[in-house]
């Protein structure tokens, strides 16, 4: 039997760094330092690719990583949505929809964990695509605030961001549906 990887490994270290970068990003954006805030957000977004690659490549997939990776993603994204909505960089309804989607996902995960004892919920392809679209378009909207020439991309980025939020919202409904199906199967004794 292969040895379990240590919980504290380089992949999880990159994920923890992403969590640490969230308040740095928030403070710099709130202080009116959009250039540094964009750079921190972009680096944190790219770290999501790095930690996943490291975990798969070197067999460092752990329970801690499975828990903190989506937590770090959501902390970064929801902070960006909230602050951009407050500063007028994205419509408030998009931020509300993004937060609502997270409530749906947490509800679906909780239902699956409680009813089906399924604690290893995998991200759906739809959710991964939505997550990528959100990270990319949030980066563009942050770049618009940092460098005025990027302003011509603002409308397209907001439209793409709405598409990413919609994809993630639909993925959230998939998780709730999976949880409901698990509940129904358990009720039927399957």
For each residue, the residues with C-beta under 8 A, 3 or more apart:
1:
2: 59
3:
4: 62
5: 9 58 59 60 61 62
6: 9 60 62
7: 12 62 63 64 65
8: 12 13 64
9: 5 6 12 13 54 55 58 60 62 65
10: 13 14 54 58 60
11: 14 15 51 52 54 55 58 60 61 65
12: 7 8 9 15 16 51 55 60 62 64 65 68
13: 8 9 10 16 17
14: 10 11 17 18 47 50 51 54
15: 11 12 18 19 47 51 65 68 69 72
16: 12 13 19 20 68 72
17: 13 14 20 21 47
18: 14 15 21 22 44 47 48 51 72 73 76
19: 15 16 22 68 71 72 75
20: 16 17 23 24
21: 17 18 24 25 40 43 44 47 76
22: 18 19 25 26 44 72 75 76 79
23: 20 26 27
24: 20 21 27 28 40
25: 21 22 28 29 37 40 41 44 76 79 80
26: 22 23 29 30 79 83
27: 23 24 30 31
28: 24 25 31 33 34 36 37 40
29: 25 26 33 34 37 83 87 142
30: 26 27 83
31: 27 28
32:
33: 28 29 36 37
34: 28 29 37 38 142 145 146
35: 38 39 146 147
36: 28 33 39 40
37: 25 28 29 33 34 40 41 142 145 146
38: 34 35 41 42 139 142 143 145 146
39: 35 36 42 43
40: 21 24 25 28 36 37 43 44
41: 25 37 38 44 45 76 80 138 139 142
42: 38 39 45 46 139 142
43: 21 39 40 46 47
44: 18 21 22 25 40 41 47 48 72 76
45: 41 42 48 76 135 136 138 139
46: 42 43 49 50
47: 14 15 17 18 21 43 44 50 51
48: 18 44 45 51 52 69 72 73 135
49: 46 52 53
50: 14 46 47 53 54
51: 11 12 14 15 18 47 48 54 55 65 69
52: 11 48 49 55 56 69
53: 49 50 56 57
54: 9 10 11 14 50 51 57 58 60
55: 9 11 12 51 52 58 59 60 61 62 65
56: 52 53 59 61
57: 53 54
58: 5 9 10 11 54 55
59: 2 5 55 56
60: 5 6 9 10 11 12 54 55 65
61: 5 11 55 56 65 66
62: 4 5 6 7 9 12 55 65 66
63: 7 66 67
64: 7 8 12 67 68
65: 7 9 11 12 15 51 55 60 61 62 68 69
66: 61 62 63 69 120
67: 63 64 70 71
68: 12 15 16 19 64 65 71 72
69: 15 48 51 52 65 66 72 73
70: 67 73 74 123
71: 19 67 68 74 75
72: 15 16 18 19 22 44 48 68 69 75 76
73: 18 48 69 70 76 77 131 135
74: 70 71 77 78 102
75: 19 22 71 72 78 79
76: 18 21 22 25 41 44 45 72 73 79 80
77: 73 74 80 81 98 131 134 135 138
78: 74 75 81 82 98 99 102
79: 22 25 26 75 76 82 83
80: 25 41 76 77 83 84 138 142
81: 77 78 84 85 90 94 95 98 99 138
82: 78 79 85 86 95 99
83: 26 29 30 79 80 86 87 89
84: 80 81 87 88 89 90 95 138 141 142
85: 81 82 88 89 90 91 92 94 95
86: 82 83
87: 29 83 84 145
88: 84 85
89: 83 84 85 141 142 144 145
90: 81 84 85 94 95 141 158 161
91: 85 94 95 158 162
92: 85 95 96
93: 96 97
94: 81 85 90 91 97 98 158 161 162 165
95: 81 82 84 85 90 91 92 98 99
96: 92 93 99 100
97: 93 94 100 101 165 166 169
98: 77 78 81 94 95 101 102 134 165 168
99: 78 81 82 95 96 102 103
100: 96 97 103 104 169
101: 97 98 104 105 165 168 169 171 172
102: 74 78 98 99 105 106 172
103: 99 100 106 107
104: 100 101 107 108 169 172 173 175 176
105: 101 102 108 109 171 172 175
106: 102 103 109 110
107: 103 104 110 111 175 176 179
108: 104 105 111 112 121 172 174 175 176 177 178 179
109: 105 106 112 113 121 175 179
110: 106 107 113 114 179
111: 107 108 114 115 176 179 180 182 183
112: 108 109 115 116 118 121 175 178 179 182
113: 109 110 116 117 118 119 121
114: 110 111 117
115: 111 112 179 182 183 186
116: 112 113 179 182 183 185 186
117: 113 114
118: 112 113 121 182
119: 113
120: 66
121: 108 109 112 113 118 175 178
122:
123: 70 127 128 131 171
124: 127 128 171 174 175
125: 128 129
126: 129 130 167 170 171 174
127: 123 124 130 131 167 168 171 172 174
128: 123 124 125 131 132
129: 125 126 132 133 167
130: 126 127 133 134 164 165 166 167 168 169 170 171
131: 73 77 123 127 128 134 135 164 168
132: 128 129 135 136 164
133: 129 130 136 137 160 161 163 164 167
134: 77 98 130 131 137 138 161 164 165 168
135: 45 48 73 77 131 132 138 139
136: 45 132 133 139 140 160 164
137: 133 134 140 141 157 158 160 161 164
138: 41 45 77 80 81 84 134 135 141 142 161
139: 38 41 42 45 135 136 142 143
140: 136 137 143 144 150 153 154 157 160
141: 84 89 90 137 138 144 145 154 157 158 161
142: 29 34 37 38 41 42 80 84 89 138 139 145 146
143: 38 139 140 146 147 150 153
144: 89 140 141 147 150 151 153 154 157
145: 34 37 38 87 89 141 142
146: 34 35 37 38 142 143 150
147: 35 143 144 150
148: 151
149: 152
150: 140 143 144 146 147 153 154
151: 144 148 154
152: 149
153: 140 143 144 150 156 157
154: 140 141 144 150 151 157 158
155: 158 159
156: 153 159 160
157: 137 140 141 144 153 154 160 161
158: 90 91 94 137 141 154 155 161 162
159: 155 156 162 163
160: 133 136 137 140 156 157 163 164
161: 90 94 133 134 137 138 141 157 158 164 165
162: 91 94 158 159 165 166
163: 133 159 160 166 167
164: 130 131 132 133 134 136 137 160 161 167 168
165: 94 97 98 101 130 134 161 162 168 169
166: 97 130 162 163 169 170
167: 126 127 129 130 133 163 164 170 171
168: 98 101 127 130 131 134 164 165 171 172
169: 97 100 101 104 130 165 166 172 173
170: 126 130 166 167 173 174
171: 101 105 123 124 126 127 130 167 168 174 175
172: 101 102 104 105 108 127 168 169 175 176
173: 104 169 170 176 177
174: 108 124 126 127 170 171 177 178
175: 104 105 107 108 109 112 121 124 171 172 178 179
176: 104 107 108 111 172 173 179 180
177: 108 173 174 180 181
178: 108 112 121 174 175 181 182
179: 107 108 109 110 111 112 115 116 175 176 182 183
180: 111 176 177 183 184
181: 177 178 184 185
182: 111 112 115 116 118 178 179 185 186
183: 111 115 116 179 180 186 187
184: 180 181 187 188
185: 116 181 182 188 190
186: 115 116 182 183 189 190
187: 183 184
188: 184 185
189: 186
190: 185 186
